[in-house]
């Protein structure tokens, strides 16, 4: 559809409602797609529904989607926070907890007192 069409649809359908925070988890494209394809193939054995539609798309498609998300992150740096998802899970988790705590001033998460 293209990003401008999606933006216009969002504005009309969601009344321009936007999230306070979006965490954009970045990782290498090929392993991420392969992992999702394997997961969906396993799930397909249990369910007749095919949840593999996006994973069947070409790498070029996934690159365009990533580029669109990166453009949003560039336009809205106060809302979209990029996290390197290639780091160990514990480190990624700590970073996400830190981001959420800072954004919403949650004392138990940020370590600050209200």
Protein Blocks (a to p, Z undefined) as FASTA:
>chain_A
ZZklmmmmmmmmnnopacfbdcdddddfklmmmmmmmmmmmmmmmpcbdcklmmmpcfkl
mmmmmmmmmmmmmmmmmlmccddfkbcfklmmmmmmmmmmmmnopaklnopaZZ
